[in-house]
Amino acid sequence: MTTRVGVIGATGAVGQRLIQLLDPHPDFEIAALTASPASAGKDYSEAAKWRVDTPIPEDVADITVVETDPEEVPDDVDLVFSSLPSSVGAEVEPTFVEDGYVVSSNSSNGRMDDDIPLTIPEVNPDHLGLIEVQRDERGWDGALIKNPNCSTITFVPTIAALDEFGVERVHVATLQAVSGAGYSGVTSMEIIDNAIPHIGGEAEKMETESRKLLGAFDGAEVSLHDADVSASCNRIPTIDGHLENVWADLSEDPTVEEVADAMRDLPSVDLHSSPDQLIEVFEDPMRPQPRMDRMLGDGMSVAAGGIEATPHGVQYNCLAHNTIRGAAGASVLNGELLLEEGYI
Ligand SMILES: NC(=O)c1ccc[n+]([C@@H]2O[C@H](COP(=O)([O-])OP(=O)(O)OC[C@H]3O[C@@H](n4cnc5c(N)ncnc54)[C@H](OP(=O)(O)O)[C@@H]3O)[C@@H](O)[C@H]2O)c1
């Protein structure tokens, strides 16, 4: 039996990716689509300026988009994927959860709240236990779970792999694709022939979310990982795929080969959307590159390369597809984990 799902904020960059991934999904069936009042009442094909690389699914094109309100979503929908702007998500997501829906959300609101799981299934699936804490504290029937920011999700699996060598400090500089800013985010006049050396709020998300993801959950709360993380975030004119340069200071002194093996050996999980190989490691220092490598593992793998020793640890580059592994695919994977763990 399939689980009936809704997508709130279904017409945007992440919403369209969600529909691309959910339509053929064996466990989920799209039953409701919501967006802003300007889109409500229109067929999805009219409301969404479809821009993803496969045709709009026929059975989704005719669905009428409704307002983003739990009253508008059928009661037999059990799981809701959220790709709303965070200001809207902060207001609306709790109303869905209060009504009993389980919400797997991309939006940044609440990611650092003590009782909200911020989860990458291959890195910290146990943090899902925070759902019991949020139900106790907030009296919610449903549940709210978040996936991290797209630039956070790109480097965190590689740091999880390095943890056995004692990660003390991480510096990360990003080269981020324009799709990360959403469809109305960066104009062509701003980005063509250019690079923008600041993305508002992004560095702080990487610095805090990474420490929560890598932190330990004791059944009641998550203690943040004690590594210092500092980030610098840059926008460049690629369409999809965030490339990142990482410097990690380690308490131990592994060889380059040991670091590469630790990354290759980081286990994936047995969920429909998880890739067979979570981290693909290249020997060629010219890889990974966004255009060549963003679709590894159907867009769900992280790619790494250019690993070199430094006086304090290692440096390397990593890459992930920001609207698949970094957003829609991450939410779907969290939905699969919720299903597997019996929260739906
Ligand atoms: N893009 C990425 O790579 C990425 C990665 C990770 C996380 N995220 C996060 O995911 C969320 C969505 O990002 P996006 O890039 O998909 O944004 P987007 O392209 O701007 O899409 C926003 C969606 O929210 C809807 N919406 C806007 N205002 C609304 C309102 N007042 N009430 C109800 N619905 C409203 C829009 O509907 P209309 O079409 O009707 O306006 C659209 O469906 C954001 O919180 C973002 O930070 C994005």
The ligand as an SDF file (V2000), in Angstrom:
LIG
                    3D

 48 52  0  0  0  0  0  0  0  0999 V2000
   16.8030   25.7110   -3.8630 N   0  0  0  0  0  0  0  0  0  0  0  0
   17.5970   24.9450   -3.0980 C   0  0  0  0  0  0  0  0  0  0  0  0
   18.6100   24.3980   -3.5560 O   0  0  0  0  0  0  0  0  0  0  0  0
   17.2360   24.7310   -1.6490 C   0  0  0  0  0  0  0  0  0  0  0  0
   18.0220   23.8340   -0.9450 C   0  0  0  0  0  0  0  0  0  0  0  0
   17.7240   23.5620    0.3860 C   0  0  0  0  0  0  0  0  0  0  0  0
   16.6580   24.2110    0.9790 C   0  0  0  0  0  0  0  0  0  0  0  0
   15.9080   25.1120    0.2810 N   0  0  0  0  0  0  0  0  0  0  0  0
   14.7810   25.7370    0.9740 C   0  0  0  0  0  0  0  0  0  0  0  0
   13.5640   25.2050    0.4310 O   0  0  0  0  0  0  0  0  0  0  0  0
   12.5540   26.2110    0.4400 C   0  0  0  0  0  0  0  0  0  0  0  0
   12.0100   26.4030   -0.9720 C   0  0  0  0  0  0  0  0  0  0  0  0
   13.0580   26.8920   -1.8090 O   0  0  0  0  0  0  0  0  0  0  0  0
   12.8560   27.1030   -3.3790 P   0  0  0  0  0  0  0  0  0  0  0  0
   14.2170   27.3370   -3.8810 O   0  0  0  0  0  0  0  0  0  0  0  0
   12.0390   26.0070   -3.9560 O   0  0  0  0  0  0  0  0  0  0  0  0
   11.9540   28.4610   -3.3860 O   0  0  0  0  0  0  0  0  0  0  0  0
   11.0240   29.0350   -4.5340 P   0  0  0  0  0  0  0  0  0  0  0  0
   11.4550   28.5670   -5.8730 O   0  0  0  0  0  0  0  0  0  0  0  0
   10.9250   30.4940   -4.2920 O   0  0  0  0  0  0  0  0  0  0  0  0
    9.5550   28.3710   -4.2160 O   0  0  0  0  0  0  0  0  0  0  0  0
    8.7730   28.7490   -3.0880 C   0  0  0  0  0  0  0  0  0  0  0  0
    7.4520   27.9750   -3.0290 C   0  0  0  0  0  0  0  0  0  0  0  0
    6.6790   28.4480   -1.9150 O   0  0  0  0  0  0  0  0  0  0  0  0
    5.4280   28.9880   -2.3630 C   0  0  0  0  0  0  0  0  0  0  0  0
    5.0720   30.1860   -1.5890 N   0  0  0  0  0  0  0  0  0  0  0  0
    5.6730   31.3960   -1.6090 C   0  0  0  0  0  0  0  0  0  0  0  0
    5.0430   32.2560   -0.7640 N   0  0  0  0  0  0  0  0  0  0  0  0
    4.0030   31.5650   -0.2230 C   0  0  0  0  0  0  0  0  0  0  0  0
    2.9730   31.8890    0.7050 C   0  0  0  0  0  0  0  0  0  0  0  0
    2.8750   33.1170    1.2530 N   0  0  0  0  0  0  0  0  0  0  0  0
    2.0850   30.9390    1.0430 N   0  0  0  0  0  0  0  0  0  0  0  0
    2.1610   29.7040    0.5120 C   0  0  0  0  0  0  0  0  0  0  0  0
    3.1160   29.3270   -0.3930 N   0  0  0  0  0  0  0  0  0  0  0  0
    4.0320   30.2460   -0.7450 C   0  0  0  0  0  0  0  0  0  0  0  0
    5.6550   29.3360   -3.8190 C   0  0  0  0  0  0  0  0  0  0  0  0
    4.3890   29.3570   -4.4870 O   0  0  0  0  0  0  0  0  0  0  0  0
    4.0870   30.3650   -5.7450 P   0  0  0  0  0  0  0  0  0  0  0  0
    4.6900   29.7170   -6.9700 O   0  0  0  0  0  0  0  0  0  0  0  0
    2.5910   30.3840   -5.7820 O   0  0  0  0  0  0  0  0  0  0  0  0
    4.6930   31.6770   -5.4150 O   0  0  0  0  0  0  0  0  0  0  0  0
    6.5610   28.1670   -4.2530 C   0  0  0  0  0  0  0  0  0  0  0  0
    5.7560   27.0220   -4.4330 O   0  0  0  0  0  0  0  0  0  0  0  0
   13.1980   27.4630    1.0280 C   0  0  0  0  0  0  0  0  0  0  0  0
   12.9160   27.5410    2.4040 O   0  0  0  0  0  0  0  0  0  0  0  0
   14.6810   27.2460    0.7830 C   0  0  0  0  0  0  0  0  0  0  0  0
   15.4720   27.9480    1.7030 O   0  0  0  0  0  0  0  0  0  0  0  0
   16.1700   25.3810   -1.0210 C   0  0  0  0  0  0  0  0  0  0  0  0
  1  2  1  0
  2  3  2  0
  2  4  1  0
  4  5  1  0
  4 48  2  0
  5  6  2  0
  6  7  1  0
  7  8  2  0
  8  9  1  0
  8 48  1  0
  9 10  1  0
  9 46  1  0
 10 11  1  0
 11 12  1  0
 11 44  1  0
 12 13  1  0
 13 14  1  0
 14 15  2  0
 14 16  1  0
 14 17  1  0
 17 18  1  0
 18 19  2  0
 18 20  1  0
 18 21  1  0
 21 22  1  0
 22 23  1  0
 23 24  1  0
 23 42  1  0
 24 25  1  0
 25 26  1  0
 25 36  1  0
 26 27  1  0
 26 35  1  0
 27 28  2  0
 28 29  1  0
 29 30  1  0
 29 35  2  0
 30 31  1  0
 30 32  2  0
 32 33  1  0
 33 34  2  0
 34 35  1  0
 36 37  1  0
 36 42  1  0
 37 38  1  0
 38 39  2  0
 38 40  1  0
 38 41  1  0
 42 43  1  0
 44 45  1  0
 44 46  1  0
 46 47  1  0
M  CHG  2   8   1  16  -1
M  END
$$$$
